[in-house]
Amino acid sequence: MTNQEILANGPEGWTHVAIVEDVAHYCRLSSGVMQDKFVGVKGMWTQFQGFEDVSRFRSREDIERIVYLENVLKREAA
């Protein structure tokens, strides 16, 4: 899953994402703690149960910045 796909497919309000077995698990941060996870099958937010490996999480801000920089590089290469 590309960074652009992550941004395009995220539900409203997501702040972090973890890619597990090529499936995006969107989460949102509240008061500095992961509170909710978006369950795509049901199309709704549910209480966050957590992952053992928190290193899998990436912030939305970081992904947006990467996409922006990738677009800048593509324009310069053209």
N, CA, C and O atoms as a Tinker XYZ file with bonds, in Angstrom:
   312  protein
     1  N      0.847000   -1.165000    0.000000    73     2
     2  CA     0.000000    0.000000    0.000000    64     1     3
     3  C      0.904000    1.243000    0.000000    63     2     4     5
     4  O      1.806000    1.372000    0.827000    81     3
     5  N      0.640000    2.141000   -0.938000    73     3     6
     6  CA     1.465000    3.341000   -1.046000    64     5     7
     7  C      1.000000    4.414000   -0.067000    63     6     8     9
     8  O     -0.099000    4.347000    0.484000    81     7
     9  N      1.860000    5.393000    0.132000    73     7    10
    10  CA     1.495000    6.513000    1.003000    64     9    11
    11  C      0.259000    7.244000    0.481000    63    10    12    13
    12  O     -0.598000    7.656000    1.264000    81    11
    13  N      0.165000    7.406000   -0.845000    73    11    14
    14  CA    -1.000000    8.060000   -1.438000    64    13    15
    15  C     -2.272000    7.264000   -1.167000    63    14    16    17
    16  O     -3.320000    7.843000   -0.881000    81    15
    17  N     -2.183000    5.951000   -1.256000    73    15    18
    18  CA    -3.350000    5.100000   -0.987000    64    17    19
    19  C     -3.764000    5.192000    0.483000    63    18    20    21
    20  O     -4.954000    5.207000    0.797000    81    19
    21  N     -2.793000    5.252000    1.368000    73    19    22
    22  CA    -3.093000    5.382000    2.793000    64    21    23
    23  C     -3.883000    6.665000    3.043000    63    22    24    25
    24  O     -4.893000    6.650000    3.748000    81    23
    25  N     -3.421000    7.777000    2.464000    73    23    26
    26  CA    -4.120000    9.049000    2.644000    64    25    27
    27  C     -5.507000    9.036000    2.009000    63    26    28    29
    28  O     -6.471000    9.524000    2.598000    81    27
    29  N     -5.600000    8.477000    0.811000    73    27    30
    30  CA    -6.867000    8.490000    0.083000    64    29    31
    31  C     -7.934000    7.615000    0.738000    63    30    32    33
    32  O     -9.125000    7.910000    0.633000    81    31
    33  N     -7.521000    6.549000    1.409000    73    31    34
    34  CA    -8.489000    5.581000    1.949000    64    33    35
    35  C     -8.782000    5.741000    3.431000    63    34    36    37
    36  O     -9.615000    5.019000    3.980000    81    35
    37  N     -8.109000    6.676000    4.082000    73    35    38
    38  CA    -8.304000    6.837000    5.519000    64    37    39
    39  C     -9.643000    7.448000    5.872000    63    38    40    41
    40  O    -10.133000    8.329000    5.165000    81    39
    41  N    -10.240000    6.986000    6.967000    73    39    42
    42  CA   -11.505000    7.558000    7.413000    64    41    43
    43  C    -11.278000    8.933000    8.042000    63    42    44    45
    44  O    -10.162000    9.259000    8.448000    81    43
    45  N    -12.315000    9.716000    8.119000    73    43    46
    46  CA   -12.207000   11.055000    8.700000    64    45    47
    47  C    -11.754000   10.965000   10.161000    63    46    48    49
    48  O    -12.279000   10.170000   10.941000    81    47
    49  N    -10.786000   11.781000   10.507000    73    47    50
    50  CA   -10.327000   11.866000   11.891000    64    49    51
    51  C     -9.145000   10.991000   12.265000    63    50    52    53
    52  O     -8.709000   11.017000   13.416000    81    51
    53  N     -8.614000   10.218000   11.328000    73    51    54
    54  CA    -7.499000    9.337000   11.695000    64    53    55
    55  C     -6.230000   10.145000   11.917000    63    54    56    57
    56  O     -6.000000   11.164000   11.264000    81    55
    57  N     -5.407000    9.670000   12.854000    73    55    58
    58  CA    -4.141000   10.348000   13.159000    64    57    59
    59  C     -2.936000    9.444000   12.958000    63    58    60    61
    60  O     -1.825000    9.935000   12.760000    81    59
    61  N     -3.135000    8.130000   13.007000    73    59    62
    62  CA    -2.052000    7.172000   12.874000    64    61    63
    63  C     -2.548000    5.959000   12.100000    63    62    64    65
    64  O     -3.747000    5.691000   12.026000    81    63
    65  N     -1.601000    5.237000   11.528000    73    63    66
    66  CA    -1.950000    4.024000   10.792000    64    65    67
    67  C     -0.868000    2.982000   11.034000    63    66    68    69
    68  O      0.313000    3.301000   11.171000    81    67
    69  N     -1.301000    1.741000   11.082000    73    67    70
    70  CA    -0.382000    0.606000   11.139000    64    69    71
    71  C     -0.748000   -0.306000    9.977000    63    70    72    73
    72  O     -1.920000   -0.622000    9.773000    81    71
    73  N      0.253000   -0.725000    9.221000    73    71    74
    74  CA     0.030000   -1.649000    8.123000    64    73    75
    75  C      0.391000   -3.042000    8.626000    63    74    76    77
    76  O      1.544000   -3.315000    8.958000    81    75
    77  N     -0.599000   -3.907000    8.677000    73    75    78
    78  CA    -0.407000   -5.277000    9.150000    64    77    79
    79  C     -0.882000   -6.213000    8.044000    63    78    80    81
    80  O     -2.057000   -6.214000    7.679000    81    79
    81  N      0.047000   -7.008000    7.517000    73    79    82
    82  CA    -0.254000   -7.947000    6.435000    64    81    83
    83  C     -0.958000   -7.228000    5.284000    63    82    84    85
    84  O     -1.965000   -7.707000    4.762000    81    83
    85  N     -0.419000   -6.085000    4.902000    73    83    86
    86  CA    -0.898000   -5.250000    3.798000    64    85    87
    87  C     -2.324000   -4.722000    3.996000    63    86    88    89
    88  O     -3.006000   -4.393000    3.026000    81    87
    89  N     -2.766000   -4.644000    5.245000    73    87    90
    90  CA    -4.066000   -4.063000    5.580000    64    89    91
    91  C     -3.817000   -2.869000    6.494000    63    90    92    93
    92  O     -3.094000   -2.978000    7.485000    81    91
    93  N     -4.419000   -1.724000    6.157000    73    91    94
    94  CA    -4.245000   -0.515000    6.956000    64    93    95
    95  C     -5.202000   -0.527000    8.140000    63    94    96    97
    96  O     -6.409000   -0.710000    7.984000    81    95
    97  N     -4.636000   -0.327000    9.324000    73    95    98
    98  CA    -5.423000   -0.199000   10.551000    64    97    99
    99  C     -5.314000    1.264000   10.982000    63    98   100   101
   100  O     -4.310000    1.681000   11.560000    81    99
   101  N     -6.359000    2.030000   10.693000    73    99   102
   102  CA    -6.363000    3.450000   11.017000    64   101   103
   103  C     -6.781000    3.647000   12.467000    63   102   104   105
   104  O     -7.713000    3.007000   12.953000    81   103
   105  N     -6.072000    4.547000   13.151000    73   103   106
   106  CA    -6.353000    4.824000   14.548000    64   105   107
   107  C     -6.421000    6.326000   14.755000    63   106   108   109
   108  O     -5.951000    7.102000   13.923000    81   107
   109  N     -7.008000    6.726000   15.866000    73   107   110
   110  CA    -6.986000    8.144000   16.190000    64   109   111
   111  C     -6.522000    8.343000   17.623000    63   110   112   113
   112  O     -6.816000    7.559000   18.525000    81   111
   113  N     -5.800000    9.409000   17.780000    73   111   114
   114  CA    -5.196000    9.763000   19.048000    64   113   115
   115  C     -6.119000   10.715000   19.784000    63   114   116   117
   116  O     -6.676000   11.628000   19.175000    81   115
   117  N     -6.292000   10.519000   21.078000    73   115   118
   118  CA    -7.089000   11.412000   21.902000    64   117   119
   119  C     -6.378000   11.571000   23.238000    63   118   120   121
   120  O     -6.108000   10.588000   23.928000    81   119
   121  N     -6.082000   12.792000   23.593000    73   119   122
   122  CA    -5.370000   13.084000   24.845000    64   121   123
   123  C     -4.052000   12.326000   24.937000    63   122   124   125
   124  O     -3.665000   11.881000   26.018000    81   123
   125  N     -3.365000   12.178000   23.816000    73   123   126
   126  CA    -2.061000   11.542000   23.790000    64   125   127
   127  C     -2.082000   10.027000   23.844000    63   126   128   129
   128  O     -1.029000    9.402000   23.967000    81   127
   129  N     -3.267000    9.419000   23.753000    73   127   130
   130  CA    -3.387000    7.964000   23.835000    64   129   131
   131  C     -4.205000    7.472000   22.645000    63   130   132   133
   132  O     -5.187000    8.104000   22.258000    81   131
   133  N     -3.794000    6.337000   22.065000    73   131   134
   134  CA    -4.578000    5.739000   21.000000    64   133   135
   135  C     -5.911000    5.297000   21.587000    63   134   136   137
   136  O     -5.952000    4.489000   22.515000    81   135
   137  N     -6.999000    5.831000   21.043000    73   135   138
   138  CA    -8.311000    5.557000   21.608000    64   137   139
   139  C     -9.171000    4.646000   20.740000    63   138   140   141
   140  O     -9.825000    3.734000   21.247000    81   139
   141  N     -9.171000    4.892000   19.441000    73   139   142
   142  CA   -10.098000    4.188000   18.573000    64   141   143
   143  C     -9.385000    3.619000   17.357000    63   142   144   145
   144  O     -8.351000    4.133000   16.929000    81   143
   145  N     -9.948000    2.560000   16.812000    73   143   146
   146  CA    -9.435000    1.940000   15.594000    64   145   147
   147  C    -10.579000    1.862000   14.594000    63   146   148   149
   148  O    -11.713000    1.554000   14.960000    81   147
   149  N    -10.278000    2.143000   13.329000    73   147   150
   150  CA   -11.306000    2.061000   12.300000    64   149   151
   151  C    -11.361000    0.646000   11.772000    63   150   152   153
   152  O    -10.353000    0.102000   11.321000    81   151
   153  N    -12.535000    0.052000   11.829000    73   151   154
   154  CA   -12.745000   -1.294000   11.323000    64   153   155
   155  C    -13.407000   -1.167000    9.965000    63   154   156   157
   156  O    -14.593000   -0.850000    9.871000    81   155
   157  N    -12.634000   -1.416000    8.909000    73   155   158
   158  CA   -13.114000   -1.220000    7.553000    64   157   159
   159  C    -14.286000   -2.104000    7.163000    63   158   160   161
   160  O    -15.148000   -1.690000    6.388000    81   159
   161  N    -14.322000   -3.321000    7.697000    73   159   162
   162  CA   -15.392000   -4.247000    7.337000    64   161   163
   163  C    -16.742000   -3.687000    7.775000    63   162   164   165
   164  O    -17.724000   -3.758000    7.036000    81   163
   165  N    -16.779000   -3.135000    8.969000    73   163   166
   166  CA   -18.015000   -2.563000    9.490000    64   165   167
   167  C    -18.151000   -1.090000    9.132000    63   166   168   169
   168  O    -19.231000   -0.513000    9.254000    81   167
   169  N    -17.046000   -0.477000    8.688000    73   167   170
   170  CA   -17.068000    0.930000    8.348000    64   169   171
   171  C    -17.352000    1.826000    9.528000    63   170   172   173
   172  O    -18.098000    2.798000    9.412000    81   171
   173  N    -16.755000    1.501000   10.682000    73   171   174
   174  CA   -17.004000    2.295000   11.877000    64   173   175
   175  C    -15.798000    2.270000   12.808000    63   174   176   177
   176  O    -14.923000    1.411000   12.688000    81   175
   177  N    -15.763000    3.212000   13.726000    73   175   178
   178  CA   -14.716000    3.256000   14.739000    64   177   179
   179  C    -15.095000    2.338000   15.896000    63   178   180   181
   180  O    -16.261000    2.256000   16.282000    81   179
   181  N    -14.089000    1.645000   16.445000    73   179   182
   182  CA   -14.303000    0.812000   17.624000    64   181   183
   183  C    -13.207000    1.120000   18.634000    63   182   184   185
   184  O    -12.188000    1.718000   18.290000    81   183
   185  N    -13.417000    0.712000   19.875000    73   183   186
   186  CA   -12.403000    0.958000   20.910000    64   185   187
   187  C    -11.106000    0.272000   20.531000    63   186   188   189
   188  O    -11.104000   -0.879000   20.095000    81   187
   189  N    -10.003000    0.984000   20.699000    73   187   190
   190  CA    -8.688000    0.488000   20.325000    64   189   191
   191  C     -8.247000   -0.613000   21.268000    63   190   192   193
   192  O     -8.275000   -0.452000   22.488000    81   191
   193  N     -7.838000   -1.737000   20.688000    73   191   194
   194  CA    -7.350000   -2.869000   21.475000    64   193   195
   195  C     -5.829000   -2.897000   21.536000    63   194   196   197
   196  O     -5.254000   -3.527000   22.423000    81   195
   197  N     -5.176000   -2.216000   20.596000    73   195   198
   198  CA    -3.724000   -2.117000   20.623000    64   197   199
   199  C     -3.022000   -3.194000   19.828000    63   198   200   201
   200  O     -3.581000   -4.248000   19.527000    81   199
   201  N     -1.785000   -2.898000   19.501000    73   199   202
   202  CA    -0.893000   -3.846000   18.854000    64   201   203
   203  C      0.296000   -4.033000   19.773000    63   202   204   205
   204  O      0.671000   -3.116000   20.504000    81   203
   205  N      0.885000   -5.203000   19.741000    73   203   206
   206  CA     2.063000   -5.434000   20.572000    64   205   207
   207  C      3.256000   -4.630000   20.085000    63   206   208   209
   208  O      4.062000   -4.161000   20.888000    81   207
   209  N      3.373000   -4.468000   18.769000    73   207   210
   210  CA     4.519000   -3.781000   18.190000    64   209   211
   211  C      4.113000   -2.365000   17.774000    63   210   212   213
   212  O      3.626000   -2.160000   16.662000    81   211
   213  N      4.313000   -1.392000   18.661000    73   211   214
   214  CA     3.910000   -0.009000   18.365000    64   213   215
   215  C      4.793000    0.633000   17.310000    63   214   216   217
   216  O      4.464000    1.707000   16.807000    81   215
   217  N      5.913000   -0.002000   16.961000    73   215   218
   218  CA     6.779000    0.554000   15.919000    64   217   219
   219  C      6.107000    0.504000   14.549000    63   218   220   221
   220  O      6.594000    1.130000   13.607000    81   219
   221  N      5.022000   -0.214000   14.422000    73   219   222
   222  CA     4.297000   -0.283000   13.155000    64   221   223
   223  C      3.494000    0.991000   12.868000    63   222   224   225
   224  O      3.106000    1.226000   11.724000    81   223
   225  N      3.244000    1.801000   13.876000    73   223   226
   226  CA     2.430000    2.998000   13.690000    64   225   227
   227  C      3.201000    4.105000   13.001000    63   226   228   229
   228  O      4.375000    4.342000   13.284000    81   227
   229  N      2.511000    4.781000   12.088000    73   227   230
   230  CA     3.052000    5.961000   11.414000    64   229   231
   231  C      2.031000    7.073000   11.577000    63   230   232   233
   232  O      0.825000    6.823000   11.547000    81   231
   233  N      2.502000    8.283000   11.746000    73   231   234
   234  CA     1.566000    9.389000   11.917000    64   233   235
   235  C      1.086000    9.911000   10.571000    63   234   236   237
   236  O      1.795000    9.842000    9.567000    81   235
   237  N     -0.130000   10.433000   10.575000    73   235   238
   238  CA    -0.702000   11.016000    9.361000    64   237   239
   239  C      0.149000   12.191000    8.884000    63   238   240   241
   240  O      0.380000   12.348000    7.685000    81   239
   241  N      0.613000   13.010000    9.821000    73   239   242
   242  CA     1.443000   14.163000    9.462000    64   241   243
   243  C      2.697000   13.730000    8.721000    63   242   244   245
   244  O      3.077000   14.357000    7.732000    81   243
   245  N      3.342000   12.676000    9.182000    73   243   246
   246  CA     4.545000   12.188000    8.509000    64   245   247
   247  C      4.232000   11.694000    7.101000    63   246   248   249
   248  O      4.974000   11.977000    6.160000    81   247
   249  N      3.141000   10.963000    6.957000    73   247   250
   250  CA     2.771000   10.437000    5.643000    64   249   251
   251  C      2.445000   11.580000    4.692000    63   250   252   253
   252  O      2.852000   11.556000    3.530000    81   251
   253  N      1.707000   12.589000    5.178000    73   251   254
   254  CA     1.388000   13.746000    4.329000    64   253   255
   255  C      2.658000   14.457000    3.869000    63   254   256   257
   256  O      2.751000   14.882000    2.717000    81   255
   257  N      3.621000   14.586000    4.755000    73   255   258
   258  CA     4.887000   15.245000    4.408000    64   257   259
   259  C      5.657000   14.439000    3.367000    63   258   260   261
   260  O      6.216000   15.008000    2.429000    81   259
   261  N      5.688000   13.131000    3.528000    73   259   262
   262  CA     6.376000   12.267000    2.558000    64   261   263
   263  C      5.731000   12.394000    1.184000    63   262   264   265
   264  O      6.436000   12.519000    0.183000    81   263
   265  N      4.404000   12.364000    1.118000    73   263   266
   266  CA     3.695000   12.491000   -0.154000    64   265   267
   267  C      4.012000   13.837000   -0.797000    63   266   268   269
   268  O      4.236000   13.911000   -2.006000    81   267
   269  N      4.033000   14.890000   -0.004000    73   267   270
   270  CA     4.363000   16.219000   -0.522000    64   269   271
   271  C      5.775000   16.225000   -1.121000    63   270   272   273
   272  O      5.974000   16.711000   -2.234000    81   271
   273  N      6.740000   15.694000   -0.393000    73   271   274
   274  CA     8.121000   15.684000   -0.868000    64   273   275
   275  C      8.287000   14.795000   -2.108000    63   274   276   277
   276  O      9.063000   15.125000   -3.004000    81   275
   277  N      7.569000   13.681000   -2.160000    73   275   278
   278  CA     7.618000   12.833000   -3.350000    64   277   279
   279  C      7.105000   13.600000   -4.576000    63   278   280   281
   280  O      7.668000   13.490000   -5.665000    81   279
   281  N      6.042000   14.369000   -4.389000    73   279   282
   282  CA     5.496000   15.161000   -5.496000    64   281   283
   283  C      6.472000   16.246000   -5.944000    63   282   284   285
   284  O      6.594000   16.509000   -7.140000    81   283
   285  N      7.158000   16.868000   -5.013000    73   283   286
   286  CA     8.169000   17.877000   -5.346000    64   285   287
   287  C      9.281000   17.246000   -6.167000    63   286   288   289
   288  O      9.699000   17.809000   -7.179000    81   287
   289  N      9.760000   16.094000   -5.748000    73   287   290
   290  CA    10.829000   15.402000   -6.479000    64   289   291
   291  C     10.381000   14.999000   -7.879000    63   290   292   293
   292  O     11.159000   15.098000   -8.827000    81   291
   293  N      9.151000   14.550000   -8.020000    73   291   294
   294  CA     8.638000   14.167000   -9.345000    64   293   295
   295  C      8.610000   15.378000  -10.283000    63   294   296   297
   296  O      8.963000   15.266000  -11.457000    81   295
   297  N      8.193000   16.526000   -9.766000    73   295   298
   298  CA     8.152000   17.733000  -10.597000    64   297   299
   299  C      9.546000   18.171000  -11.004000    63   298   300   301
   300  O      9.742000   18.629000  -12.130000    81   299
   301  N     10.516000   18.039000  -10.113000    73   299   302
   302  CA    11.885000   18.433000  -10.433000    64   301   303
   303  C     12.509000   17.492000  -11.452000    63   302   304   305
   304  O     13.333000   17.914000  -12.263000    81   303
   305  N     12.122000   16.221000  -11.416000    73   303   306
   306  CA    12.680000   15.236000  -12.346000    64   305   307
   307  C     12.085000   15.384000  -13.752000    63   306   308   309
   308  O     12.691000   14.965000  -14.739000    81   307
   309  N     10.905000   15.979000  -13.827000    73   307   310
   310  CA    10.219000   16.088000  -15.130000    64   309   311
   311  C     10.790000   17.192000  -15.993000    63   310   312
   312  O     10.321000   17.406000  -17.111000    81   311
